[in-house]
Structures are given as C-alpha cells and as structure tokens.
Amino acid sequence: MPQVTCTESDHGREIRVQVGDLVVVTLRENPTTGHLWLLAPGASDVLAGQGGQFSPGDTTAPGAAGARTFTFRAYAAGRANLDLQLCRPGRDASAPVARFALAVLVS
C-alpha cells in the first residue's frame, strides 16, 4: 500500500495521494514537558485516523525527546487540511507552542 511520510519540514505544504494511500506524519515531541501533539478539531471527509504512537529517541536519558507519529488513510476523493498542535492536553488550545499544517489532496 503506497505511503507518503511527512515531517516538520513539510509544514504548510500540499501533498497529493490516491484513495487507499496512507499519510504518515512524524513530529518531534518531548512529553516530559507536558506538551503533546494533538489533532485539532475538525473532522475530515477524506482522511480516517489510523492511530498514533510515541517512539522514544535514541537515548535512554530521562526526559529525552522522541517522536509522535500519526497515520491517516485516504478513503475518499477531496481535500483535507490537517492541523496538528503542540499543546498541553486539557489546557487552552488557542495558544499552542507549535503547529503543523498539511493540505492533502486525494484523488
């Protein structure tokens, strides 16, 4: 199954995928700061979330950063605007520490 992988360097870009393709977004994260990457509200009519997971970095040092990976499957033609926010869960999400935006065109 084809897969498109995106990272911080893809912020603000537009990508094109086919129905059935996977879109994988991997962003650096350090959960010990209390900040986590979360998908902003606003369901997509063309992408379905397939889950997310945190992977620790290469070091075993306490408090070390790692990466959070989100996976989406394109299930219908159209456009989706992914908006991920680095914020403290349960706090005011109107002021995230960082944002990741990606436009996904599905055909």
DAHU-V922741 format. One record per pair of residues at least 6 apart in sequence whose ideal C-beta (glycine too) atoms are under 7 Angstrom apart, sorted by the first residue. I is the first residue (numbers start at 1). J is the second residue. D is the distance in Angstrom with one decimal. If there is no record, write none. Layout:
BEGIN
i:I j:J d:D
i:I j:J d:D
END
This chain:
BEGIN
i:1 j:20 d:6.6
i:1 j:22 d:6.2
i:2 j:18 d:6.8
i:2 j:21 d:4.6
i:3 j:21 d:6.7
i:3 j:22 d:4.3
i:3 j:24 d:5.9
i:4 j:15 d:5.6
i:4 j:17 d:5.6
i:4 j:21 d:6.5
i:4 j:23 d:5.3
i:5 j:24 d:4.7
i:5 j:26 d:6.8
i:6 j:15 d:6.9
i:6 j:25 d:4.9
i:6 j:102 d:6.0
i:7 j:26 d:5.5
i:8 j:27 d:6.0
i:8 j:28 d:6.7
i:8 j:100 d:6.8
i:10 j:102 d:6.2
i:11 j:100 d:5.2
i:11 j:101 d:6.2
i:12 j:101 d:5.7
i:13 j:102 d:6.3
i:14 j:103 d:4.1
i:14 j:105 d:6.4
i:15 j:102 d:6.7
i:15 j:104 d:5.7
i:16 j:105 d:4.8
i:16 j:107 d:6.9
i:17 j:23 d:6.1
i:17 j:74 d:5.0
i:17 j:104 d:6.3
i:17 j:106 d:5.6
i:18 j:74 d:6.8
i:18 j:107 d:6.1
i:19 j:74 d:5.4
i:19 j:75 d:6.5
i:19 j:76 d:6.5
i:19 j:77 d:6.3
i:19 j:106 d:6.0
i:20 j:74 d:6.5
i:21 j:74 d:5.0
i:22 j:71 d:6.0
i:22 j:73 d:5.7
i:23 j:47 d:6.7
i:23 j:72 d:4.5
i:23 j:74 d:6.7
i:23 j:104 d:5.9
i:24 j:69 d:6.3
i:24 j:71 d:5.2
i:25 j:70 d:4.7
i:25 j:82 d:6.9
i:25 j:84 d:6.8
i:25 j:100 d:7.0
i:25 j:102 d:6.8
i:26 j:67 d:5.2
i:26 j:69 d:4.6
i:27 j:37 d:5.2
i:27 j:67 d:6.5
i:27 j:68 d:5.6
i:27 j:84 d:6.7
i:27 j:100 d:5.8
i:28 j:65 d:5.9
i:28 j:67 d:5.6
i:29 j:36 d:6.5
i:29 j:37 d:5.5
i:29 j:54 d:6.6
i:29 j:65 d:6.6
i:29 j:66 d:6.3
i:29 j:67 d:6.2
i:29 j:68 d:4.4
i:30 j:65 d:3.9
i:31 j:54 d:6.5
i:32 j:63 d:4.4
i:34 j:88 d:5.0
i:35 j:86 d:5.2
i:35 j:87 d:6.2
i:35 j:88 d:5.8
i:35 j:97 d:5.4
i:36 j:89 d:5.8
i:37 j:68 d:4.6
i:37 j:84 d:5.2
i:37 j:86 d:5.4
i:38 j:84 d:6.9
i:38 j:85 d:5.7
i:38 j:87 d:6.3
i:38 j:89 d:6.7
i:39 j:70 d:6.9
i:39 j:84 d:5.8
i:40 j:83 d:3.9
i:40 j:84 d:6.9
i:40 j:85 d:5.4
i:42 j:83 d:6.8
i:44 j:80 d:4.0
i:45 j:76 d:6.4
i:45 j:78 d:5.8
i:46 j:74 d:6.2
i:46 j:75 d:6.7
i:46 j:76 d:4.8
i:46 j:77 d:6.8
i:46 j:78 d:4.0
i:46 j:79 d:6.8
i:46 j:80 d:4.8
i:46 j:106 d:4.7
i:47 j:72 d:4.3
i:47 j:73 d:7.0
i:47 j:74 d:5.9
i:47 j:80 d:4.5
i:47 j:104 d:6.3
i:48 j:72 d:6.5
i:48 j:73 d:5.0
i:48 j:75 d:5.2
i:49 j:72 d:5.7
i:50 j:71 d:4.1
i:50 j:72 d:6.2
i:50 j:73 d:5.5
i:51 j:71 d:6.0
i:52 j:68 d:6.2
i:52 j:69 d:6.2
i:52 j:70 d:4.4
i:53 j:69 d:5.7
i:54 j:66 d:5.8
i:54 j:68 d:5.1
i:55 j:66 d:5.2
i:55 j:67 d:5.3
i:55 j:69 d:6.7
i:56 j:64 d:6.8
i:56 j:66 d:4.3
i:57 j:64 d:5.0
i:57 j:65 d:5.4
i:57 j:66 d:4.5
i:70 j:84 d:7.0
i:74 j:106 d:4.3
i:76 j:106 d:6.7
i:77 j:106 d:5.3
i:77 j:107 d:5.5
i:78 j:106 d:5.7
i:79 j:103 d:6.7
i:79 j:105 d:5.5
i:80 j:104 d:4.5
i:81 j:101 d:6.9
i:81 j:103 d:5.5
i:82 j:101 d:6.8
i:82 j:102 d:4.5
i:82 j:104 d:6.4
i:83 j:99 d:6.9
i:83 j:101 d:5.5
i:84 j:99 d:7.0
i:84 j:100 d:4.2
i:85 j:93 d:5.9
i:85 j:96 d:3.8
i:85 j:99 d:5.5
i:86 j:96 d:5.5
i:86 j:97 d:4.7
i:86 j:98 d:4.0
i:87 j:93 d:5.1
i:87 j:96 d:4.2
i:87 j:97 d:6.4
END
